[in-house]
Amino acid sequence: MSDENSIVRVRDVMKTEFDRIDGTSTVSEILGSMQHPEVRLFVVNKRDENDEFGMLLLSEIAREVLAKDRSPERVNVYEIMVKPVITVSPNMDIRYCARLFNRFKVSRSLVVENDEVIGVVSFTDIVLRGMCNLYNVCPVG
């Protein structure tokens, strides 16, 4: 059972290592340089201070490139990325984050603080890392 005063924040469960890419890169280039496949997405950098961050999920690459038999060498990130994206604060309670994801039908989000991406959080992180601590239901081992 959870303590009513227990709060697990997005900061406590987010992944802090992720791949950052440029929107003009090709799918082939970004896949060839990917360092963190467990995050399942790429953070697309802003072009300038008036731009917004973008996101490219591996599942979108499968849908938009692989399934449509497009050449990864000829598809640029900006053609298939999502932009703008829903972002969350690192101080948000994971319960609210889960509600936000559910309301907008998303499964992951960028974590932004001071106009900079500092992490990525997903439903998986919220359940496996957050609920584990909040409800003391950690797997054994």
C-alpha positions in Angstrom: 0.0 0.0 0.0 1.2 3.5 -0.7 1.8 6.2 1.8 -0.5 9.1 1.1 2.5 11.5 1.4 4.8 9.4 -0.9 5.6 11.1 -4.1 7.7 9.6 -6.8 8.7 12.3 -9.3 9.5 12.0 -13.0 13.1 12.9 -12.2 13.3 9.7 -10.1 12.3 7.4 -13.0 13.4 9.1 -16.2 16.3 7.9 -18.4 19.0 10.5 -18.6 21.0 9.0 -21.4 19.4 9.3 -24.9 20.4 10.1 -28.5 20.2 13.6 -29.8 20.0 14.2 -33.5 19.6 16.9 -36.1 16.4 17.0 -38.2 18.3 17.1 -41.5 20.1 13.8 -40.8 18.9 10.7 -42.7 17.4 7.7 -41.0 20.4 5.7 -42.1 22.8 8.1 -40.4 21.0 8.2 -37.1 20.5 4.4 -36.9 24.2 4.0 -37.6 25.2 6.3 -34.7 22.6 5.2 -32.1 24.1 4.8 -28.6 21.0 4.2 -26.5 18.5 1.8 -28.2 16.8 1.0 -24.9 15.2 4.5 -24.9 13.5 3.6 -28.2 13.6 7.2 -29.5 15.7 10.0 -30.7 15.5 13.6 -29.4 15.5 16.0 -32.3 17.4 19.2 -31.5 16.0 22.7 -32.0 17.2 24.5 -35.0 17.3 27.8 -33.1 15.9 29.4 -30.0 12.5 29.9 -31.5 12.1 26.3 -32.5 10.7 23.4 -30.5 12.2 20.0 -29.7 11.1 17.0 -31.8 11.1 13.3 -31.2 11.4 10.3 -33.5 10.3 6.9 -32.2 11.8 3.7 -33.5 8.3 2.5 -34.1 7.8 5.5 -36.5 10.9 4.5 -38.4 9.3 1.0 -38.8 6.0 2.4 -39.9 7.2 5.2 -42.2 10.4 3.7 -43.6 10.5 -0.1 -43.3 6.8 -0.8 -43.8 6.6 1.6 -46.8 9.8 0.2 -48.3 11.5 3.6 -48.4 15.3 3.9 -48.5 16.7 4.9 -45.1 19.4 6.8 -47.0 16.8 9.0 -48.6 14.5 9.8 -45.7 15.3 12.7 -43.5 14.4 12.8 -39.9 12.2 16.0 -40.4 10.0 14.0 -42.7 8.8 11.5 -40.1 9.5 13.1 -36.7 6.9 14.4 -34.3 7.2 18.1 -33.5 6.2 19.8 -31.2 6.0 17.1 -28.5 4.3 17.0 -25.1 7.0 17.6 -22.5 6.9 17.1 -18.7 8.7 18.7 -15.8 11.2 16.6 -13.9 9.3 17.6 -10.7 5.9 16.2 -11.9 4.4 13.4 -9.7 4.4 10.2 -11.8 0.7 9.7 -11.1 0.0 12.9 -13.0 2.5 12.0 -15.7 0.6 8.7 -16.2 -2.7 10.6 -16.4 -1.2 13.0 -19.0 0.1 10.1 -21.1 -3.3 8.5 -21.0 -5.2 11.6 -21.8 -3.1 12.4 -24.9 -2.5 8.8 -25.9 1.3 8.9 -25.7 3.6 6.4 -24.2 6.7 8.5 -23.7 7.8 12.1 -23.3 10.8 14.4 -23.2 11.6 15.8 -19.7 12.4 19.5 -20.0 13.9 21.8 -17.4 15.1 25.4 -18.1 14.3 24.9 -21.8 16.7 21.9 -22.1 15.9 18.2 -22.5 17.4 16.4 -19.4 15.7 13.1 -19.8 13.1 10.8 -21.4 10.2 9.1 -19.5 7.9 6.4 -20.6 5.0 4.3 -19.2 7.5 1.5 -18.8 9.7 3.7 -16.6 6.7 4.9 -14.5 5.6 1.3 -13.9 8.8 -0.5 -13.4 10.8 2.2 -11.6 8.0 4.4 -10.1 5.3 2.0 -9.0 8.0 -0.3 -7.7 9.0 2.4 -5.2 5.6 3.9 -4.6 3.8 0.7 -3.8 6.7 -1.5 -2.7 6.0 -4.1 -5.4 9.6 -4.5 -6.7 10.4 -7.8 -8.4 12.6 -10.1 -6.4 16.2 -10.4 -7.7 
